[in-house]
Amino acid sequence: MSREVPSSGSPEEPRLLSDREMALVDRLLALPPPADAHLSAALDKARVRSMDDGGQGSIRFEQPSPIREFGRQLSEFRFTDSDGVPVSATLNVDQFGDLYELDIFKGDFGRLISLPDLRD
């Protein structure tokens, strides 16, 4: 079953990861150094919110703790958007070691056209 990002979804509504977001987070979790197993175990049920980043595609992971802040960067993956502009995707955890955000940065500050298709 394909899970795609709803085009009319509000940034305020938590949602499941899309298939491509899931594949990208999986790839980021597999990069060295190895991430804690509990981070990938809960991805199927993870709830996220789109971030107000000008359409670059960043998402914030929902967690039970209401007071969270950036802890550290786990990994980074670089790819090229379909218009040829380089994109950086970093996976960050909060101060408790839980998934915090998938931060997407497009080199020209423009809207992301599409995430890479990393699904096998």
C-alpha positions as CSV (number, residue, x, y, z in Angstrom):
1,M,0.0,0.0,0.0
2,S,1.4,3.3,-1.0
3,R,1.5,6.2,1.5
4,E,1.9,9.5,-0.2
5,V,1.9,13.0,1.4
6,P,-1.6,14.5,1.1
7,S,-1.4,17.6,-1.1
8,S,-4.0,19.5,0.9
9,G,-2.6,18.5,4.3
10,S,-2.0,21.4,6.8
11,P,1.3,21.7,8.5
12,E,-0.6,21.4,11.7
13,E,-2.1,18.0,11.1
14,P,0.1,15.0,12.1
15,R,0.4,12.3,9.4
16,L,2.2,9.1,8.6
17,L,5.4,9.2,6.6
18,S,5.1,8.9,2.8
19,D,6.8,6.0,1.1
20,R,9.7,8.1,-0.1
21,E,10.1,9.8,3.3
22,M,10.1,6.4,4.9
23,A,12.8,5.1,2.4
24,L,14.9,8.2,3.0
25,V,14.8,8.0,6.8
26,D,15.6,4.2,6.5
27,R,18.6,5.1,4.4
28,L,19.7,7.8,6.9
29,L,19.4,5.4,9.8
30,A,21.5,2.8,8.0
31,L,24.5,5.2,7.4
32,P,27.4,5.0,9.9
33,P,27.6,5.3,12.8
34,P,24.7,2.8,13.3
35,A,21.6,4.3,14.8
36,D,19.8,2.8,17.8
37,A,17.5,0.0,16.7
38,H,14.5,1.6,18.5
39,L,14.6,4.5,16.0
40,S,13.8,2.3,13.0
41,A,11.5,0.0,14.8
42,A,8.8,2.6,15.2
43,L,8.9,4.2,11.7
44,D,5.7,2.5,10.4
45,K,3.7,4.2,13.0
46,A,5.7,7.4,13.3
47,R,3.6,10.6,13.0
48,V,5.1,13.7,11.5
49,R,4.2,17.3,10.8
50,S,5.4,19.3,7.8
51,M,7.6,22.2,8.7
52,D,7.3,25.7,7.4
53,D,10.4,25.7,5.4
54,G,9.3,27.3,2.1
55,G,8.3,24.0,0.5
56,Q,11.7,22.3,0.9
57,G,10.1,19.2,2.5
58,S,11.4,19.1,6.1
59,I,9.3,17.2,8.6
60,R,9.2,17.1,12.5
61,F,8.6,13.8,14.3
62,E,5.8,13.8,16.9
63,Q,6.9,12.5,20.3
64,P,5.1,12.3,23.7
65,S,7.4,14.8,25.4
66,P,6.0,18.3,24.8
67,I,9.4,20.0,25.5
68,R,11.9,18.9,22.9
69,E,14.9,20.5,21.3
70,F,17.6,19.6,18.8
71,G,20.0,17.1,20.2
72,R,22.4,16.2,17.4
73,Q,22.6,15.2,13.8
74,L,22.6,11.5,13.1
75,S,23.4,11.4,9.4
76,E,23.3,13.2,6.1
77,F,22.4,12.1,2.6
78,R,22.8,14.3,-0.5
79,F,20.9,13.9,-3.7
80,T,20.0,16.0,-6.8
81,D,16.4,17.2,-7.3
82,S,14.8,16.6,-10.7
83,D,15.7,20.2,-11.7
84,G,19.4,19.5,-11.1
85,V,19.7,21.5,-7.8
86,P,21.7,19.7,-5.0
87,V,19.7,18.8,-1.9
88,S,20.9,17.9,1.6
89,A,18.8,15.7,3.9
90,T,19.9,15.4,7.5
91,L,18.2,13.2,10.2
92,N,18.3,14.8,13.7
93,V,17.4,13.5,17.1
94,D,16.2,15.4,20.1
95,Q,17.9,15.8,23.5
96,F,16.4,12.4,24.5
97,G,17.8,10.5,21.5
98,D,14.4,10.2,19.8
99,L,13.8,11.2,16.2
100,Y,13.4,14.9,16.0
101,E,13.4,16.1,12.3
102,L,14.2,15.3,8.8
103,D,15.8,18.5,7.7
104,I,15.7,19.1,3.9
105,F,17.8,21.9,2.4
106,K,17.7,22.7,-1.3
107,G,20.7,24.5,-2.6
108,D,18.8,27.3,-4.2
109,F,16.3,27.7,-1.3
110,G,13.5,26.7,-3.7
111,R,10.7,24.2,-3.3
112,L,11.6,20.5,-3.4
113,I,10.2,18.9,-6.6
114,S,10.6,15.3,-5.3
115,L,12.4,13.1,-2.9
116,P,14.6,10.4,-4.5
117,D,13.0,7.1,-5.0
118,L,15.1,4.9,-2.7
119,R,12.5,2.1,-2.3
120,D,13.7,-1.3,-3.3
